[in-house]
Amino acid sequence: MSTTAPAATGMAGTEGMTVPLFAVGDRVEVARAFPPGHRRVPTYIRGRIGVIAHHTGAFPNPEESAYGLDAARVHFYRVAFKQNEIWNRYAGPAHDELFIEIQETWLHPAEEAST
Amino acid sequence: MRKHHDFGGLPDEPITFSDHDFDPWEKMITALWVSVRSRGFSNLDEMRRLCEDLPPEVYDRGYNHARAEAMANILHERGVVSRTELAERMAILRDRIEATP
């Protein structure tokens, strides 16, 4: 999805939806979980810590609609990860980031970084 | 367990970038998929699941091979096309192609 995609597209019909749990800038940890079924979170990012870069909208939960179910909408975020925290011996600049869209059900608040 | 399609971050060869050059049958797969989806027989998330659930040797043949196999499964499951009908139709097409000089 492009960075200019309007959130309104995904927010249609959100009556009764919960408000987004996270705001831009929040540190989040991706669940380090390996449930069976249709999961869109790549294994390499599970258990990693990133920062909310954008609330992309609310969309039918793909983990449910993948089975033809009438899926409830869930919030999605574009999450930024430091490339050199994801890959061993990453050779690029330290400010390089990796962006992945992740649904809210896979995210929880991360502890503040201890320095 | 990491599934076959979930290969992000694994060691691999450098990517060769080139323009896509689709065969006519691949364009037909896209047209067929639009029809299957627009008639409510499936959705994108289900298509992804069925592609990712294919055996690695089928998945690795490429996106349109995988989509063709996935659609055969969808249409069979929804009772739209039976496996027998599909096999019969493919036999007709095979004969026609082989008869073409």
Backbone of each chain as ProteinMPNN parsed JSONL, in Angstrom:
{"seq_chain_A": "MSTTAPAATGMAGTEGMTVPLFAVGDRVEVARAFPPGHRRVPTYIRGRIGVIAHHTGAFPNPEESAYGLDAARVHFYRVAFKQNEIWNRYAGPAHDELFIEIQETWLHPAEEAST", "coords_chain_A": {"N_chain_A": [[0.867, -1.208, 0.0], [0.487, 2.231, -0.752], [2.057, 5.133, 0.7], [0.337, 7.197, 0.652], [-2.204, 6.287, 0.681], [-5.603, 6.734, 1.398], [-6.822, 6.739, 4.685], [-9.486, 6.686, 5.064], [-10.71, 4.916, 3.311], [-10.401, 2.386, 4.427], [-11.713, 2.757, 6.759], [-14.384, 2.819, 6.497], [-17.666, 2.036, 7.586], [-17.294, 1.532, 10.378], [-18.781, 1.349, 12.642], [-19.286, 0.858, 16.062], [-16.761, -0.058, 16.399], [-13.72, -0.483, 18.238], [-11.589, 2.124, 19.499], [-8.385, 2.93, 18.056], [-5.692, 1.18, 19.585], [-3.108, 2.07, 19.65], [-0.896, 4.879, 19.104], [0.753, 7.104, 16.782], [4.243, 6.894, 17.056], [4.315, 5.326, 19.321], [6.009, 2.705, 21.065], [6.122, -0.635, 20.123], [5.777, -4.168, 20.594], [6.045, -7.02, 18.611], [4.062, -9.896, 18.752], [5.628, -12.838, 19.901], [4.794, -15.401, 18.645], [3.434, -18.489, 17.431], [1.026, -19.393, 16.069], [-1.199, -21.817, 14.54], [-2.746, -21.741, 11.254], [-3.895, -19.09, 8.994], [-1.628, -16.683, 8.81], [-0.309, -13.431, 8.647], [1.906, -12.168, 9.5], [5.308, -12.001, 9.103], [7.668, -14.539, 10.026], [10.23, -13.627, 10.739], [9.896, -11.168, 11.932], [8.541, -11.479, 14.236], [8.367, -11.06, 17.722], [9.99, -8.866, 17.671], [10.834, -5.37, 18.241], [9.282, -2.337, 17.429], [8.279, 0.896, 16.084], [5.248, 2.69, 16.009], [4.316, 3.985, 12.952], [2.245, 4.864, 11.399], [-1.305, 4.887, 11.369], [-3.05, 2.778, 9.515], [-5.662, 2.126, 9.015], [-8.843, 0.415, 9.406], [-9.613, -2.887, 8.779], [-11.254, -5.823, 7.384], [-10.528, -8.687, 9.283], [-7.876, -10.479, 8.108], [-7.082, -12.978, 8.94], [-9.365, -14.251, 9.537], [-11.126, -13.855, 7.342], [-9.781, -15.28, 5.452], [-10.712, -17.799, 5.662], [-13.162, -17.663, 4.621], [-14.893, -16.562, 6.404], [-17.187, -14.269, 8.01], [-15.616, -11.554, 8.599], [-14.541, -9.649, 11.42], [-13.657, -6.171, 11.685], [-10.316, -5.037, 12.065], [-7.779, -2.974, 13.515], [-5.043, -1.663, 11.65], [-1.55, -1.025, 11.479], [1.255, 0.798, 10.206], [4.376, -0.225, 10.908], [7.556, 0.74, 12.065], [10.804, -0.585, 11.909], [14.157, -0.797, 13.057], [16.597, -1.457, 10.723], [19.142, -2.459, 11.377], [18.632, -3.675, 13.748], [17.186, -5.803, 13.111], [18.501, -7.465, 11.301], [21.387, -9.519, 11.391], [24.681, -8.229, 11.348], [24.04, -6.068, 9.639], [24.714, -4.021, 6.896], [24.067, -1.506, 5.999], [23.231, 2.063, 6.346], [22.801, 3.328, 9.724], [20.37, 4.528, 10.197], [18.554, 3.312, 8.574], [15.359, 1.964, 7.9], [12.798, -0.548, 8.265], [9.594, -1.068, 7.063], [6.543, -2.453, 7.995], [3.192, -3.51, 7.563], [1.054, -4.271, 10.141], [-1.403, -6.086, 11.917], [-3.491, -5.063, 14.693], [-3.977, -7.049, 16.596], [-1.651, -8.478, 16.852], [0.121, -6.949, 18.206], [1.679, -5.494, 21.111], [2.193, -3.173, 23.858], [5.553, -2.022, 24.1], [8.299, -2.367, 26.385], [10.069, 0.484, 27.588], [13.108, 1.373, 25.969], [16.033, 0.128, 27.429], [19.018, 1.672, 28.234]], "CA_chain_A": [[0.0, 0.0, 0.0], [1.299, 3.441, -0.812], [1.99, 5.928, 1.92], [-0.69, 8.217, 0.513], [-3.524, 5.654, 0.67], [-6.446, 7.381, 2.398], [-7.307, 5.87, 5.745], [-10.946, 6.655, 5.005], [-11.139, 3.73, 2.57], [-10.485, 1.259, 5.325], [-12.463, 3.099, 7.964], [-15.828, 2.815, 6.229], [-18.431, 1.047, 8.323], [-16.584, 1.166, 11.608], [-19.684, 1.504, 13.782], [-19.074, -0.106, 17.142], [-15.369, -0.47, 16.507], [-12.921, 0.12, 19.292], [-10.624, 3.11, 19.019], [-7.063, 2.302, 17.925], [-4.956, 1.055, 20.851], [-1.791, 2.694, 19.569], [-0.759, 6.158, 18.414], [2.036, 7.277, 16.106], [5.35, 7.097, 17.996], [4.319, 4.297, 20.374], [6.865, 1.531, 20.86], [5.317, -1.856, 20.202], [6.46, -5.44, 20.387], [5.252, -7.991, 17.86], [3.95, -11.14, 19.517], [6.485, -13.941, 19.487], [3.831, -16.498, 18.707], [3.442, -19.31, 16.22], [-0.25, -20.108, 16.001], [-1.521, -22.374, 13.228], [-3.719, -20.946, 10.511], [-3.414, -18.118, 8.012], [-1.024, -15.562, 9.551], [0.368, -12.592, 7.672], [3.09, -11.567, 10.124], [6.436, -12.873, 8.803], [8.338, -15.102, 11.201], [11.434, -12.896, 11.142], [9.588, -9.933, 12.661], [7.852, -11.833, 15.484], [9.218, -10.843, 18.887], [10.816, -7.663, 17.49], [10.252, -4.118, 18.737], [9.266, -1.259, 16.451], [7.567, 2.123, 16.446], [4.086, 2.959, 15.148], [4.583, 5.083, 12.027], [1.005, 5.31, 10.758], [-2.482, 4.036, 11.512], [-3.462, 2.671, 8.107], [-7.105, 1.974, 8.914], [-9.419, -0.812, 9.957], [-9.971, -3.758, 7.66], [-11.684, -7.168, 7.815], [-9.4, -9.482, 9.761], [-7.539, -11.47, 7.074], [-6.925, -14.293, 9.547], [-10.702, -14.849, 9.535], [-11.713, -13.878, 5.992], [-9.057, -16.293, 4.679], [-11.486, -19.034, 5.737], [-14.504, -17.355, 4.137], [-15.727, -16.128, 7.518], [-17.575, -12.866, 8.053], [-14.544, -11.107, 9.482], [-14.609, -8.361, 12.107], [-12.569, -5.267, 11.303], [-9.256, -4.814, 13.048], [-6.895, -1.856, 13.165], [-3.728, -1.97, 11.104], [-0.549, 0.034, 11.612], [2.566, 0.65, 9.572], [5.324, -0.229, 12.019], [8.945, 0.938, 11.623], [11.835, -1.329, 12.637], [15.524, -0.476, 12.66], [17.155, -2.574, 9.957], [20.303, -3.079, 12.041], [18.173, -4.468, 14.882], [16.497, -6.98, 12.578], [19.426, -8.365, 10.597], [22.766, -9.627, 11.87], [25.714, -7.632, 10.496], [23.44, -5.215, 8.605], [25.813, -3.184, 6.419], [23.584, -0.203, 5.563], [23.25, 3.139, 7.344], [22.125, 3.009, 10.987], [19.003, 5.061, 10.238], [17.68, 2.54, 7.668], [14.22, 1.352, 8.575], [11.95, -1.504, 7.57], [8.198, -0.805, 7.402], [5.618, -3.557, 7.745], [1.85, -3.303, 8.099], [0.735, -5.35, 11.081], [-2.702, -5.871, 12.557], [-3.379, -4.736, 16.111], [-4.024, -8.246, 17.437], [-0.302, -9.027, 16.988], [1.003, -5.949, 18.832], [1.439, -5.041, 22.477], [3.133, -2.097, 24.206], [6.912, -2.488, 24.418], [8.987, -1.669, 27.463], [10.994, 1.518, 27.104], [14.453, 0.837, 25.725], [17.009, 0.362, 28.496], [20.274, 2.016, 27.563]], "C_chain_A": [[0.889, 1.238, 0.0], [1.119, 4.261, 0.46], [0.882, 6.963, 1.861], [-2.101, 7.615, 0.5], [-4.401, 6.274, 1.75], [-6.964, 6.393, 3.428], [-8.812, 5.697, 5.655], [-11.457, 5.404, 4.297], [-11.352, 2.558, 3.517], [-11.371, 1.524, 6.523], [-13.975, 3.089, 7.741], [-16.508, 1.732, 7.054], [-17.76, 0.601, 9.597], [-17.468, 1.324, 12.84], [-19.401, 0.424, 14.821], [-17.64, -0.565, 17.275], [-14.689, 0.197, 17.686], [-12.011, 1.172, 18.681], [-9.272, 2.414, 18.918], [-6.333, 2.287, 19.269], [-3.67, 1.861, 20.85], [-1.836, 3.996, 18.79], [0.623, 6.224, 17.769], [3.123, 7.59, 17.135], [5.407, 6.063, 19.11], [5.289, 3.172, 20.023], [6.031, 0.273, 21.067], [6.2, -3.08, 19.983], [5.514, -6.374, 19.631], [5.227, -9.291, 18.654], [4.924, -12.177, 18.982], [5.663, -15.209, 19.637], [3.808, -17.227, 17.372], [2.154, -20.109, 16.114], [-0.452, -20.714, 14.609], [-2.49, -21.447, 12.497], [-3.061, -19.965, 9.571], [-2.924, -16.877, 8.746], [-0.164, -14.761, 8.605], [1.62, -11.918, 8.237], [4.289, -12.481, 9.864], [7.147, -13.326, 10.069], [9.488, -14.218, 11.676], [11.135, -11.645, 11.957], [8.89, -10.232, 13.995], [8.831, -11.705, 16.655], [10.07, -9.581, 18.802], [10.072, -6.417, 17.961], [10.386, -3.043, 17.667], [8.482, -0.069, 16.97], [6.413, 2.335, 15.465], [4.383, 4.18, 14.278], [3.297, 5.662, 11.455], [-0.113, 4.338, 11.107], [-3.114, 3.942, 10.136], [-4.961, 2.486, 7.94], [-7.562, 0.691, 9.577], [-9.976, -1.639, 8.808], [-10.446, -5.11, 8.188], [-10.462, -8.019, 8.154], [-9.053, -10.579, 8.749], [-7.375, -12.877, 7.629], [-8.261, -15.027, 9.604], [-11.261, -14.949, 8.115], [-10.997, -14.877, 5.087], [-9.784, -17.632, 4.703], [-12.934, -18.791, 5.31], [-15.445, -16.896, 5.233], [-16.081, -14.655, 7.381], [-16.675, -12.181, 9.083], [-14.84, -9.753, 10.123], [-13.44, -7.487, 11.662], [-11.566, -5.141, 12.444], [-8.395, -3.647, 12.568], [-5.563, -2.367, 12.651], [-2.813, -0.758, 11.266], [0.646, -0.264, 10.715], [3.597, 0.822, 10.684], [6.748, -0.149, 11.46], [9.898, 0.157, 12.528], [13.199, -0.876, 12.142], [16.127, -1.686, 11.939], [18.29, -3.263, 10.717], [19.923, -3.788, 13.343], [17.524, -5.773, 14.412], [17.491, -7.994, 12.011], [20.807, -8.361, 11.244], [23.706, -8.983, 10.858], [25.108, -6.811, 9.36], [24.45, -4.146, 8.195], [25.372, -1.771, 6.041], [23.657, 0.835, 6.663], [22.393, 2.807, 8.572], [20.675, 3.487, 11.006], [18.053, 4.303, 9.293], [16.567, 1.861, 8.458], [13.477, 0.408, 7.635], [10.513, -1.225, 8.018], [7.336, -2.015, 7.045], [4.253, -3.183, 8.308], [1.438, -4.534, 8.9], [-0.598, -5.046, 11.754], [-2.546, -5.801, 14.073], [-3.316, -5.968, 17.012], [-2.648, -8.865, 17.654], [0.628, -8.095, 17.78], [0.658, -5.749, 20.301], [2.487, -3.999, 22.836], [4.5, -2.671, 24.585], [7.446, -1.705, 25.605], [9.883, -0.596, 26.853], [12.391, 0.921, 26.977], [15.349, 1.149, 26.919], [18.366, 0.585, 27.854], [21.484, 1.633, 28.393]], "O_chain_A": [[1.917, 1.277, 0.675], [0.146, 4.093, 1.195], [0.517, 7.546, 2.882], [-3.081, 8.34, 0.328], [-3.989, 6.338, 2.909], [-7.484, 5.334, 3.078], [-9.357, 4.691, 6.11], [-12.52, 4.887, 4.643], [-12.345, 1.836, 3.426], [-11.742, 0.59, 7.234], [-14.751, 3.32, 8.668], [-15.976, 0.631, 7.199], [-17.668, -0.597, 9.863], [-16.963, 1.422, 13.959], [-19.293, -0.759, 14.5], [-17.321, -1.366, 18.153], [-15.044, 1.309, 18.078], [-11.699, 1.12, 17.491], [-9.03, 1.423, 19.608], [-6.359, 3.275, 20.003], [-3.192, 2.288, 21.901], [-2.695, 4.196, 17.931], [1.54, 5.499, 18.156], [2.937, 8.456, 17.989], [6.434, 5.931, 19.777], [5.389, 2.742, 18.873], [5.324, 0.14, 22.066], [7.216, -3.031, 19.289], [4.337, -6.498, 19.972], [6.255, -9.731, 19.167], [5.036, -12.376, 17.772], [5.805, -15.97, 20.594], [4.12, -16.658, 16.326], [2.174, -21.34, 16.072], [0.061, -20.192, 13.619], [-2.989, -20.48, 13.073], [-1.848, -19.987, 9.366], [-3.733, -16.1, 9.253], [0.624, -15.324, 7.845], [2.309, -11.183, 7.528], [4.306, -13.616, 10.341], [7.22, -12.592, 11.055], [9.701, -14.073, 12.88], [12.032, -11.11, 12.61], [8.675, -9.321, 14.795], [9.966, -12.177, 16.588], [10.792, -9.255, 19.744], [8.846, -6.411, 18.065], [11.451, -2.859, 17.077], [8.074, -0.027, 18.13], [6.575, 2.182, 14.254], [4.665, 5.266, 14.786], [3.265, 6.829, 11.066], [0.092, 3.125, 11.139], [-3.66, 4.927, 9.638], [-5.485, 2.667, 6.841], [-6.786, -0.019, 10.217], [-10.723, -1.135, 7.969], [-10.093, -5.506, 9.299], [-9.49, -8.059, 7.4], [-9.839, -11.505, 8.548], [-7.508, -13.857, 6.896], [-8.305, -16.253, 9.704], [-11.801, -15.984, 7.725], [-11.545, -15.282, 4.062], [-9.517, -18.502, 3.874], [-13.819, -19.598, 5.595], [-16.658, -16.841, 5.03], [-15.374, -13.891, 6.724], [-16.941, -12.225, 10.284], [-15.324, -8.831, 9.466], [-12.373, -7.989, 11.309], [-11.926, -5.14, 13.621], [-8.299, -3.376, 11.37], [-5.024, -3.36, 13.14], [-3.259, 0.388, 11.197], [1.002, -1.421, 10.494], [3.68, 1.875, 11.316], [7.105, -0.861, 10.521], [9.808, 0.229, 13.753], [13.38, -0.605, 10.955], [16.16, -2.793, 12.478], [18.395, -4.489, 10.71], [20.766, -4.425, 13.974], [17.337, -6.711, 15.187], [17.354, -9.202, 12.206], [21.328, -7.304, 11.6], [23.549, -9.17, 9.651], [25.608, -6.852, 8.236], [24.986, -3.441, 9.05], [26.221, -0.916, 5.785], [24.089, 0.54, 7.777], [21.391, 2.099, 8.471], [19.845, 2.938, 11.731], [16.868, 4.628, 9.227], [16.789, 1.275, 9.518], [13.516, 0.538, 6.412], [10.242, -1.153, 9.216], [7.399, -2.53, 5.928], [4.158, -2.609, 9.393], [1.467, -5.664, 8.413], [-0.884, -3.904, 12.114], [-1.629, -6.378, 14.657], [-2.679, -5.94, 18.065], [-2.486, -9.695, 18.549], [1.795, -8.424, 17.997], [-0.507, -5.824, 20.69], [3.544, -3.935, 22.209], [4.592, -3.672, 25.295], [7.099, -0.542, 25.811], [10.389, -0.752, 25.742], [12.798, 0.075, 27.773], [15.419, 2.293, 27.368], [18.812, -0.213, 27.03], [22.619, 1.855, 27.97]]}, "seq_chain_B": "MRKHHDFGGLPDEPITFSDHDFDPWEKMITALWVSVRSRGFSNLDEMRRLCEDLPPEVYDRGYNHARAEAMANILHERGVVSRTELAERMAILRDRIEATP", "coords_chain_B": {"N_chain_B": [[5.627, -23.229, 13.379], [7.756, -22.251, 10.751], [6.376, -21.551, 7.628], [6.571, -22.659, 4.189], [6.282, -20.501, 2.333], [7.036, -18.358, 3.806], [9.623, -16.945, 3.667], [11.16, -14.738, 4.205], [14.177, -13.098, 5.018], [15.774, -15.336, 4.941], [18.837, -16.879, 3.804], [19.768, -16.371, 0.406], [20.067, -16.298, -3.207], [21.302, -13.419, -5.061], [18.781, -11.093, -6.138], [17.423, -11.221, -9.382], [16.507, -8.662, -11.339], [13.895, -8.053, -13.554], [11.685, -7.159, -16.234], [8.284, -8.118, -16.05], [7.005, -10.645, -18.13], [4.265, -11.758, -19.256], [2.727, -14.826, -20.139], [0.022, -15.64, -22.439], [-1.774, -17.451, -21.138], [-1.361, -16.831, -18.501], [-2.392, -14.29, -18.253], [-5.017, -14.97, -18.633], [-5.501, -16.359, -16.302], [-5.497, -14.293, -14.434], [-7.765, -12.882, -15.344], [-9.716, -14.825, -14.921], [-9.589, -15.07, -12.166], [-10.483, -12.532, -11.328], [-13.103, -12.764, -12.128], [-13.996, -14.949, -10.548], [-13.708, -13.868, -7.998], [-15.312, -11.542, -8.112], [-17.81, -12.621, -8.377], [-18.283, -13.523, -5.907], [-17.327, -15.984, -5.022], [-14.969, -16.24, -3.722], [-12.294, -14.627, -1.847], [-9.575, -12.237, -1.552], [-7.96, -12.822, 0.686], [-8.522, -15.499, 1.153], [-7.576, -16.605, -1.221], [-4.815, -16.102, -0.932], [-4.294, -17.712, 1.308], [-4.848, -20.277, 0.286], [-2.938, -20.489, -1.738], [-0.602, -20.388, -0.203], [-0.86, -22.683, 1.205], [-0.305, -24.651, -0.568], [1.705, -27.436, -1.768], [5.296, -27.123, -1.437], [6.677, -27.611, -3.91], [4.781, -27.062, -5.813], [4.02, -24.442, -5.207], [6.44, -23.147, -5.746], [6.552, -23.118, -8.494], [5.616, -20.799, -9.442], [3.729, -17.705, -9.341], [1.347, -17.637, -10.92], [0.893, -20.312, -11.583], [0.419, -21.24, -9.022], [-1.867, -19.764, -8.37], [-3.665, -20.815, -10.226], [-3.91, -23.491, -9.367], [-4.951, -22.991, -6.832], [-7.398, -21.794, -7.461], [-8.673, -23.915, -8.739], [-9.088, -25.53, -6.532], [-10.765, -23.85, -5.006], [-13.072, -23.574, -6.686], [-13.88, -26.17, -6.882], [-14.456, -26.734, -4.206], [-16.572, -24.977, -3.772], [-18.473, -26.085, -5.301], [-18.741, -25.354, -7.955], [-17.258, -26.179, -10.199], [-16.546, -29.48, -10.96], [-13.937, -31.854, -10.163], [-13.802, -33.799, -12.08], [-15.073, -32.602, -14.315], [-13.213, -30.587, -14.771], [-10.9, -32.041, -15.409], [-11.779, -33.33, -17.731], [-12.21, -31.163, -19.432], [-9.621, -30.146, -19.608], [-8.401, -32.245, -20.937], [-9.621, -32.093, -23.442], [-8.632, -29.624, -24.314], [-5.922, -30.228, -24.357], [-5.801, -32.141, -26.374], [-6.575, -30.573, -28.51], [-4.504, -28.717, -28.647], [-2.353, -30.404, -29.209], [-3.091, -31.27, -31.688], [-2.69, -29.121, -33.231], [-0.801, -27.954, -35.864]], "CA_chain_B": [[6.66, -23.583, 12.413], [7.807, -21.38, 9.576], [5.877, -22.22, 6.434], [7.431, -22.553, 3.004], [6.194, -19.188, 1.682], [7.477, -17.339, 4.771], [11.079, -17.093, 3.536], [11.842, -13.473, 4.442], [15.342, -13.137, 5.889], [16.604, -16.522, 4.734], [19.887, -16.678, 2.793], [19.351, -16.709, -0.957], [20.88, -15.681, -4.245], [20.874, -12.053, -5.394], [17.575, -11.019, -6.962], [17.571, -10.753, -10.756], [15.366, -7.815, -11.662], [13.551, -7.994, -14.975], [10.276, -6.847, -16.457], [7.421, -9.279, -16.2], [6.523, -10.918, -19.471], [3.277, -12.791, -18.987], [2.15, -15.623, -21.221], [-1.439, -15.448, -22.527], [-2.521, -18.221, -20.128], [-1.244, -16.161, -17.205], [-3.378, -13.204, -18.271], [-6.337, -15.592, -18.452], [-5.634, -16.689, -14.877], [-5.905, -13.057, -13.769], [-9.163, -12.608, -15.723], [-10.554, -15.82, -14.245], [-9.601, -14.734, -10.739], [-11.37, -11.371, -11.161], [-14.47, -13.268, -12.249], [-14.289, -15.775, -9.363], [-13.824, -12.993, -6.829], [-16.424, -10.597, -8.238], [-19.06, -13.364, -8.198], [-18.441, -13.857, -4.492], [-16.902, -17.34, -4.701], [-13.772, -16.223, -2.884], [-11.749, -13.291, -1.59], [-8.106, -12.197, -1.663], [-7.318, -13.493, 1.818], [-8.641, -16.94, 0.954], [-6.637, -16.948, -2.295], [-3.473, -16.148, -0.354], [-4.184, -18.892, 2.171], [-4.805, -21.497, -0.516], [-1.623, -20.526, -2.397], [0.435, -20.676, 0.784], [-1.052, -24.055, 1.684], [0.09, -25.605, -1.608], [3.02, -28.044, -1.525], [6.384, -26.243, -1.897], [7.06, -27.791, -5.313], [3.767, -26.388, -6.641], [4.154, -23.007, -4.907], [7.66, -22.62, -6.363], [6.443, -23.016, -9.956], [5.326, -19.404, -9.765], [2.495, -17.104, -8.845], [0.143, -17.992, -11.681], [0.655, -21.739, -11.366], [-0.18, -21.382, -7.691], [-3.243, -19.242, -8.405], [-4.491, -21.766, -10.979], [-4.199, -24.612, -8.467], [-5.819, -22.501, -5.752], [-8.758, -21.594, -8.0], [-9.271, -25.242, -8.94], [-9.562, -25.958, -5.205], [-11.908, -23.0, -4.618], [-14.254, -23.866, -7.5], [-14.323, -27.512, -6.493], [-15.03, -26.648, -2.859], [-17.841, -24.249, -3.838], [-19.41, -26.828, -6.125], [-18.905, -24.683, -9.246], [-16.667, -27.073, -11.2], [-16.044, -30.702, -10.332], [-12.61, -32.258, -10.629], [-14.015, -34.557, -13.32], [-15.3, -31.623, -15.386], [-11.951, -29.891, -15.034], [-10.007, -32.986, -16.097], [-12.31, -33.552, -19.085], [-11.963, -29.957, -20.217], [-8.183, -30.061, -19.869], [-8.082, -33.259, -21.95], [-10.059, -31.529, -24.728], [-7.674, -28.579, -24.692], [-4.645, -30.873, -24.669], [-5.947, -32.741, -27.705], [-6.641, -29.495, -29.498], [-3.153, -28.144, -28.785], [-1.482, -31.388, -29.866], [-3.514, -31.404, -33.082], [-2.296, -27.912, -33.949], [0.504, -28.163, -36.498]], "C_chain_B": [[6.603, -22.645, 11.219], [7.318, -22.158, 8.363], [6.751, -21.869, 5.239], [7.448, -21.142, 2.403], [6.833, -18.083, 2.525], [9.008, -17.318, 4.797], [11.837, -15.781, 3.731], [13.025, -13.646, 5.387], [16.21, -14.362, 5.731], [17.681, -16.229, 3.687], [19.392, -17.106, 1.418], [20.286, -16.021, -1.939], [20.421, -14.244, -4.466], [19.654, -12.071, -6.316], [17.936, -10.524, -8.358], [16.324, -9.945, -11.106], [15.124, -7.815, -13.164], [12.074, -7.656, -15.091], [9.486, -8.145, -16.572], [7.01, -9.425, -17.663], [5.545, -12.079, -19.347], [2.854, -13.518, -20.257], [0.644, -15.375, -21.263], [-2.204, -16.219, -21.451], [-2.455, -17.54, -18.774], [-2.214, -14.984, -17.113], [-4.786, -13.759, -18.082], [-6.573, -15.976, -16.997], [-6.081, -15.45, -14.096], [-7.369, -12.737, -14.066], [-10.115, -13.554, -14.997], [-10.688, -15.494, -12.756], [-10.531, -13.546, -10.465], [-12.826, -11.826, -11.21], [-14.878, -14.065, -11.009], [-14.534, -14.887, -8.143], [-15.061, -12.112, -6.915], [-17.776, -11.302, -8.102], [-19.225, -13.887, -6.781], [-18.031, -15.277, -4.129], [-15.685, -17.365, -3.788], [-13.375, -14.781, -2.583], [-10.225, -13.374, -1.568], [-7.411, -12.952, -0.53], [-7.378, -15.01, 1.669], [-7.68, -17.407, -0.142], [-5.216, -17.062, -1.753], [-3.287, -17.405, 0.496], [-4.03, -20.162, 1.332], [-3.491, -21.617, -1.291], [-0.548, -20.959, -1.402], [0.319, -22.097, 1.347], [-0.668, -25.094, 0.633], [1.435, -26.24, -1.238], [4.121, -27.144, -2.086], [6.701, -26.383, -3.379], [6.031, -27.16, -6.254], [3.884, -24.874, -6.458], [5.331, -22.403, -5.672], [7.59, -22.55, -7.89], [6.063, -21.601, -10.377], [3.92, -18.999, -9.37], [1.268, -17.603, -9.596], [-0.145, -19.488, -11.668], [-0.061, -21.944, -10.039], [-1.634, -20.907, -7.698], [-4.178, -20.182, -9.158], [-4.883, -22.95, -10.093], [-5.169, -24.195, -7.365], [-7.251, -22.327, -6.252], [-9.448, -22.914, -8.293], [-9.836, -25.746, -7.614], [-10.797, -25.18, -4.77], [-13.171, -23.43, -5.357], [-14.787, -25.265, -7.224], [-15.057, -27.452, -5.151], [-16.395, -25.974, -2.866], [-18.871, -24.966, -4.716], [-19.654, -26.199, -7.485], [-18.422, -25.591, -10.382], [-16.159, -28.314, -10.48], [-14.666, -31.036, -10.894], [-12.734, -33.038, -11.948], [-14.217, -33.613, -14.5], [-13.994, -30.933, -15.782], [-10.997, -30.787, -15.823], [-10.466, -33.209, -17.534], [-12.005, -32.365, -19.981], [-10.472, -29.82, -20.569], [-7.753, -31.076, -20.925], [-8.468, -32.752, -23.341], [-9.046, -30.497, -25.218], [-6.332, -29.194, -25.099], [-4.693, -31.485, -26.068], [-5.903, -31.671, -28.788], [-5.248, -28.903, -29.744], [-2.245, -29.111, -29.541], [-1.833, -31.56, -31.332], [-3.114, -30.19, -33.915], [-0.906, -28.101, -34.547], [1.509, -27.076, -36.125]], "O_chain_B": [[5.525, -22.293, 10.741], [7.774, -23.27, 8.096], [7.547, -20.931, 5.268], [8.504, -20.646, 2.009], [7.133, -17.002, 2.018], [9.62, -17.633, 5.818], [13.034, -15.716, 3.452], [12.893, -14.27, 6.44], [17.285, -14.432, 6.326], [17.463, -15.423, 2.783], [18.673, -18.098, 1.294], [21.176, -15.264, -1.551], [19.299, -13.882, -4.111], [19.516, -12.952, -7.165], [18.658, -9.539, -8.511], [15.22, -10.486, -11.16], [16.047, -7.601, -13.949], [11.308, -7.848, -14.146], [9.965, -9.137, -17.121], [6.706, -8.441, -18.337], [5.948, -13.243, -19.335], [2.651, -12.906, -21.306], [0.05, -14.958, -20.27], [-3.179, -15.704, -20.904], [-3.388, -17.653, -17.978], [-2.782, -14.709, -16.057], [-5.639, -13.124, -17.462], [-7.703, -15.928, -16.512], [-6.931, -15.538, -13.211], [-8.125, -12.368, -13.168], [-11.176, -13.148, -14.522], [-11.762, -15.628, -12.171], [-11.277, -13.552, -9.486], [-13.668, -11.349, -10.449], [-15.975, -13.881, -10.481], [-15.452, -15.128, -7.36], [-15.779, -11.942, -5.929], [-18.774, -10.67, -7.756], [-20.181, -14.602, -6.481], [-18.35, -15.741, -3.035], [-15.397, -18.381, -3.155], [-14.04, -13.838, -3.013], [-9.658, -14.467, -1.565], [-6.408, -13.632, -0.747], [-6.43, -15.719, 2.006], [-7.05, -18.457, -0.022], [-4.497, -18.008, -2.077], [-2.258, -18.075, 0.415], [-3.191, -21.013, 1.626], [-2.985, -22.723, -1.483], [0.305, -21.789, -1.716], [1.279, -22.639, 1.893], [-0.701, -26.292, 0.912], [2.213, -25.655, -0.485], [3.913, -26.472, -3.096], [6.968, -25.383, -4.045], [6.372, -26.766, -7.369], [3.853, -24.118, -7.43], [5.239, -21.287, -6.184], [8.481, -21.977, -8.517], [6.179, -21.252, -11.551], [3.054, -19.831, -9.104], [0.261, -17.954, -8.98], [-1.306, -19.893, -11.736], [-1.017, -22.714, -9.942], [-2.514, -21.544, -7.119], [-5.341, -20.336, -8.785], [-6.043, -23.36, -10.071], [-6.085, -24.937, -7.01], [-8.203, -22.671, -5.553], [-10.661, -23.035, -8.122], [-10.925, -26.318, -7.573], [-11.751, -25.75, -4.241], [-14.218, -23.63, -4.74], [-15.988, -25.516, -7.319], [-16.127, -28.037, -4.983], [-17.276, -26.331, -2.083], [-20.005, -24.505, -4.854], [-20.674, -26.479, -8.115], [-19.101, -25.746, -11.397], [-15.423, -28.208, -9.498], [-14.284, -30.56, -11.963], [-11.869, -32.94, -12.818], [-13.612, -33.792, -15.557], [-13.712, -30.725, -16.962], [-10.367, -30.345, -16.783], [-9.645, -33.271, -18.449], [-11.598, -32.524, -21.131], [-10.117, -29.428, -21.681], [-6.85, -30.807, -21.716], [-7.73, -32.956, -24.305], [-8.655, -30.498, -26.386], [-5.692, -28.747, -26.051], [-3.746, -31.362, -26.845], [-5.28, -31.843, -29.835], [-4.864, -28.627, -30.881], [-1.467, -28.701, -30.402], [-0.985, -31.949, -32.135], [-3.185, -30.217, -35.143], [0.053, -28.375, -33.826], [2.652, -27.111, -36.579]]}, "name": "protein", "num_of_chains": 2, "seq": "MSTTAPAATGMAGTEGMTVPLFAVGDRVEVARAFPPGHRRVPTYIRGRIGVIAHHTGAFPNPEESAYGLDAARVHFYRVAFKQNEIWNRYAGPAHDELFIEIQETWLHPAEEASTMRKHHDFGGLPDEPITFSDHDFDPWEKMITALWVSVRSRGFSNLDEMRRLCEDLPPEVYDRGYNHARAEAMANILHERGVVSRTELAERMAILRDRIEATP"}
